[in-house]
Amino acid sequence: MNQREKILALAVGGLILVFASALGIRYVFVKPLQNIDRQTALLREKLRQIKDERRAFFSAEDQMKRLAQASFGTNADVATAHAGKMLTDLILRLGLSESEFARTPVGPRKLRGAQEVGWNVQGEGPLPHIVDLLFELEQCPQIHRLENIVVSAGDKPGRAKIRLRFLTLVVDAAPDVVPLDLKPKLTLASSERRLYDTIVQRDLFRPYIRRSAPENAAASAGGDLPGAARPEMLKVVSLSEWRSTPEVHVMNLASHRLDILKPGDAWADGHIAAVDYRARPMPGKPGLLSFARVILKIGPDFWAVEHGQTLADKYQLNADALPSDLAKVAAQANPKE
């Protein structure tokens, strides 16, 4: 090996030694430092997550306290009892009859982090009081939900039936808090309650029929009164009640004018004696039942026009077919010899 080859070999060996030394230094010193940096970053991320979880915990704890303060109780039995008492007190305060309302408990139903309890409520009362009941339940300040609300016509005019489910939550492992004496934001004296007055004034379950002009105005304008038209043109289209007063809605098929008459009003050469709501066989169709008819007194006799028929279809009633009160009147007017 000549001198030049020796120098080249030493140079190559020196370079290899330098690279080997660099790798050794990196392995011995730099890599542990990088591992330390990665571990530090992981610890910082875990610390940040712990801080976020801690803040979320305290926020959730505050929310749980507010929920517990706004609930009916801290366990299912207490909440059910307090909610039931609230419903009973509300029914009595609104002037409804407790005997006409049935209440059955619901639940408890297990949810995530809570239990659901409540009451099924079913009853009947005057429509204004039923509207007040719904308004008050909606404004209840405690945690609640109303569902399956059904309102239907009552057994008598001006009354309504209601069926609903009142539900509330009981928070599991609720923190110890002092219950708040919560008050509803809106009451029956609030202006928002007046928005519901139209339901009561209109009578939700009574179909709308446009009222005709007063009889004297119609007469002065030259219009025909109900009895002045031909009998086959005067059709009884409705025998509803308005505030416990029967009404006879007569449609003039020729002029398409509607007249609303009441018991005692003159009509068809006589006057309206009553509106009969008994279920009776339809004249000429004994297999069908009719559930309403207007009874006329023309002279000493009583006549009936079924709902949906015209004045030309009227038929005479004997004493056995009359309602009990009219049968007494007929008996007094025609005593047996």
HELIX and SHEET records of a PDB file:
HELIX    1   1 GLN A    3  ILE A   25  1                                  23    
HELIX    2   2 ARG A   26  VAL A   30  3                                   5    
HELIX    3   3 LYS A   31  GLN A   69  1                                  39    
HELIX    4   4 ALA A   76  ARG A   93  1                                  18    
HELIX    5   5 GLU A   98  GLU A  100  5                                   3    
HELIX    6   6 LEU A  127  GLU A  138  1                                  12    
HELIX    7   7 SER A  191  ARG A  194  1                                   4    
HELIX    8   8 ASP A  197  ARG A  202  1                                   6    
HELIX    9   9 GLU A  215  SER A  220  1                                   6    
HELIX   10  10 PRO A  226  ALA A  228  5                                   3    
HELIX   11  11 PRO A  231  MET A  233  5                                   3    
HELIX   12  12 LEU A  311  ASP A  313  5                                   3    
HELIX   13  13 ALA A  319  ALA A  321  5                                   3    
HELIX   14  14 SER A  324  ALA A  333  1                                  10    
SHEET    1   A 4 PHE A 101  LEU A 111  0                                        
SHEET    2   A 4 ALA A 114  PRO A 126 -1                                        
SHEET    3   A 4 ARG A 159  VAL A 171 -1                                        
SHEET    4   A 4 ARG A 145  ALA A 153 -1                                        
SHEET    1   B 3 LEU A 234  SER A 238  0                                        
SHEET    2   B 3 VAL A 248  ASN A 252 -1                                        
SHEET    3   B 3 ARG A 257  LEU A 261 -1                                        
SHEET    1   C 2 GLU A 241  TRP A 242  0                                        
SHEET    2   C 2 THR A 245  PRO A 246 -1                                        
SHEET    1   D 5 ALA A 266  TRP A 267  0                                        
SHEET    2   D 5 GLY A 270  ASP A 276 -1                                        
SHEET    3   D 5 ARG A 293  ILE A 298 -1                                        
SHEET    4   D 5 ASP A 301  GLU A 306 -1                                        
SHEET    5   D 5 TYR A 315  LEU A 317 -1                                        
SHEET    1   E 2 ARG A 280  MET A 282  0                                        
SHEET    2   E 2 LYS A 285  SER A 290 -1                                        
END                                                                             
